[in-house]
Amino acid sequence: MKDDTIMDGSRAARSVARREHLLDTARKLFVEQGFHRTGMAQIALASGIKVGQIYRDFANKEAIIAAICEGNLVAWLEEDKLERAVAARDTAAISAWIERFCAEEPPHEDRRLMAELLAEVGRNPIIAALSKQTDCRVRRRLDEALESLSPNAPRDKRSSVVDLVFLLSWGMMAMMEMSPDENFAPIRDHIVSVLRKEVAALNA
């Protein structure tokens, strides 16, 4: 029985490692070639994993994209950090969590993936649905953060600030893609200043 348990654990570990290797490989291909021009055969060739095995782990290419996006979102959104800050009523930590949407500079690979995702939304209904789910999740968390800072602010006012955060963060990403050699630090400082005023105004 003990040997069987060890073998099951070993198989599970290999399965996890194979999945992570596949997702890392697919991510690199998506960044280099785009979602639309990357097929399952290319992913299989680059990863060294047979197509049949890939389909046992993922129903289709969109499922691979969804897994990559989920992993990126979990790592970047830091929902656990927000939950701790809200529970502790740590307004400084909550504000910092909101501001990093506009203050942090995403790595080049992340910007490329986001641009690819946006391009796919218009031509792939599965990716469009995935994007909508992600959008709703991020908006819900932002609203939760704003509500903890301004519990008496009307929902429509909080929603306007959430829209502003999305607009500013997506705009910064687009600017960085178009002009990667520019110094955007001054612009980011200004954006954060604008965002702080809007958040403070919720309590007015």
VOGU-3710 file (C-alpha; in Angstrom, 3 decimals, decimal comma):
1> mkddtimdgs> 0,000/0,000/0,000  2,834/2,386/0,853  4,562/1,692/-2,480  1,300/2,370/-4,322  0,947/5,693/-2,517  4,504/6,655/-3,441  3,891/5,717/-7,074  0,643/7,723/-7,187  2,444/10,708/-5,692  5,252/10,369/-8,210
11> raarsvarre> 2,808/10,203/-11,133  0,947/13,233/-9,823  4,213/15,189/-9,507  5,198/14,268/-13,077  1,762/15,300/-14,303  2,059/18,700/-12,614  5,581/19,198/-13,974  4,448/18,228/-17,482  1,524/20,650/-17,293  3,730/23,520/-16,105
21> hlldtarklf> 6,287/22,812/-18,828  3,550/22,810/-21,444  2,081/26,088/-20,204  5,525/27,753/-20,094  6,254/26,592/-23,647  2,852/27,685/-24,953  3,218/31,050/-23,241  6,526/31,701/-25,004  5,037/30,738/-28,372  2,003/32,959/-27,819
31> veqgfhrtgm> 4,283/35,893/-26,991  6,499/35,288/-30,033  3,858/34,351/-32,612  0,494/35,323/-31,166  -2,454/33,123/-30,220  -3,885/33,024/-33,735  -0,698/31,760/-35,412  0,210/29,149/-32,796  -1,281/25,685/-33,226  -1,344/22,591/-31,055
41> aqialasgik> 1,200/20,865/-33,324  3,676/23,701/-32,737  3,120/23,549/-28,992  3,681/19,775/-29,060  6,879/20,112/-31,086  8,331/22,881/-28,930  7,420/21,203/-25,635  8,329/17,657/-26,613  4,903/16,500/-25,427  2,802/14,454/-27,843
51> vgqiyrdfan> -0,372/16,026/-29,195  -2,473/13,177/-27,784  -1,125/13,809/-24,286  -1,809/17,531/-24,607  -5,422/16,820/-25,472  -5,709/14,591/-22,416  -4,700/17,557/-20,266  -6,436/20,336/-22,233  -9,562/20,149/-24,379  -8,270/22,702/-26,893
61> keaiiaaice> -5,928/25,636/-27,386  -8,376/27,968/-25,663  -8,145/25,817/-22,525  -4,368/26,318/-22,564  -4,850/30,067/-22,943  -7,360/30,034/-20,074  -4,919/28,170/-17,799  -2,128/30,637/-18,604  -4,396/33,625/-17,988  -5,649/32,181/-14,710
71> gnlvawleed> -2,098/31,589/-13,490  -1,050/35,099/-14,462  -4,134/36,642/-12,877  -3,734/34,798/-9,571  -0,073/35,827/-9,336  -0,682/39,438/-10,343  -4,002/40,207/-8,650  -2,803/39,168/-5,170  -6,328/38,682/-3,884  -5,058/37,219/-0,621
81> kleravaard> -3,121/40,415/0,057  -6,237/42,510/-0,515  -8,327/40,243/1,721  -5,825/40,580/4,574  -5,686/44,347/4,170  -9,481/44,661/4,149  -9,834/42,392/7,192  -7,230/44,455/9,055  -8,738/47,740/7,810  -5,261/48,688/6,614
91> taaisawier> -6,147/51,663/4,428  -2,541/52,257/3,343  -2,212/48,665/2,085  -5,603/48,828/0,342  -4,664/52,094/-1,380  -1,322/50,644/-2,471  -3,118/47,583/-3,880  -5,374/49,826/-5,979  -2,619/52,179/-7,119  -0,349/49,438/-8,393
101> fcaeepphed> -2,790/48,875/-11,267  -1,470/52,126/-12,673  1,896/52,404/-10,916  3,485/49,045/-11,760  5,172/48,464/-15,101  4,194/45,023/-16,444  6,994/42,977/-18,054  7,182/42,906/-21,851  5,866/39,324/-22,040  2,814/40,187/-19,962
111> rrlmaellae> 2,064/43,204/-22,146  2,319/41,089/-25,288  -0,025/38,473/-23,853  -2,563/41,124/-22,888  -2,376/42,642/-26,368  -2,869/39,202/-27,919  -5,796/38,496/-25,633  -7,424/41,769/-26,624  -6,944/40,953/-30,323  -8,519/37,518/-29,883
121> vgrnpiiaal> -11,577/38,900/-28,101  -12,941/40,220/-31,393  -12,627/36,945/-33,287  -12,865/34,129/-30,747  -16,056/33,856/-28,640  -14,377/31,482/-26,153  -11,604/33,995/-25,485  -14,189/36,787/-25,370  -16,047/34,909/-22,619  -12,781/34,292/-20,749
131> skqtdcrvrr> -11,904/37,988/-20,984  -15,329/38,976/-19,662  -14,964/36,622/-16,678  -11,536/38,059/-15,898  -12,831/41,603/-16,293  -15,700/40,944/-13,866  -13,362/39,350/-11,328  -10,943/42,275/-11,356  -13,760/44,818/-11,214  -15,336/43,021/-8,254
141> rldealesls> -12,049/43,112/-6,361  -11,453/46,768/-7,173  -14,957/47,644/-6,010  -14,373/45,689/-2,803  -11,182/47,660/-2,183  -12,882/51,003/-2,859  -15,858/50,115/-0,690  -13,553/49,313/2,221  -11,950/52,752/1,844  -15,237/54,596/1,249
151> pnaprdkrss> -18,109/52,534/2,682  -20,635/55,353/2,229  -19,794/56,079/-1,398  -22,604/55,238/-3,872  -21,987/52,187/-6,045  -22,141/54,216/-9,271  -19,404/56,539/-7,972  -17,184/53,544/-7,122  -17,941/52,068/-10,532  -16,713/55,268/-12,200
161> vvdlvfllsw> -13,399/55,010/-10,349  -13,089/51,340/-11,339  -13,637/52,388/-14,971  -10,927/55,019/-14,553  -8,466/52,432/-13,207  -9,128/50,183/-16,204  -8,784/53,080/-18,633  -5,516/54,304/-17,128  -3,910/50,866/-16,799  -4,846/49,746/-20,327
171> gmmammemsp> -3,772/53,112/-21,716  -0,374/52,836/-20,060  0,076/49,336/-21,393  -0,713/50,489/-24,939  1,711/53,398/-24,670  4,500/51,113/-23,455  3,911/48,738/-26,346  4,016/51,554/-28,894  7,018/53,335/-27,351  8,959/50,764/-25,282
181> denfapirdh> 12,044/52,975/-24,930  10,210/55,921/-23,397  10,528/56,845/-19,719  6,991/56,632/-18,373  7,842/57,246/-14,719  6,652/60,898/-14,720  3,385/59,933/-16,412  2,847/57,138/-13,911  3,402/59,523/-11,014  0,835/61,899/-12,483
191> ivsvlrkeva> -1,679/59,093/-13,051  -1,332/57,879/-9,469  -1,867/61,463/-8,277  -5,068/61,711/-10,326  -6,254/58,347/-9,029  -5,658/59,349/-5,404  -7,777/62,481/-5,875  -10,610/60,421/-7,366  -10,489/57,911/-4,522  -10,395/60,695/-1,913
201> alna> -13,388/62,340/-3,610  -15,489/59,238/-2,893  -15,592/60,314/0,726  -16,684/63,840/-0,087
//
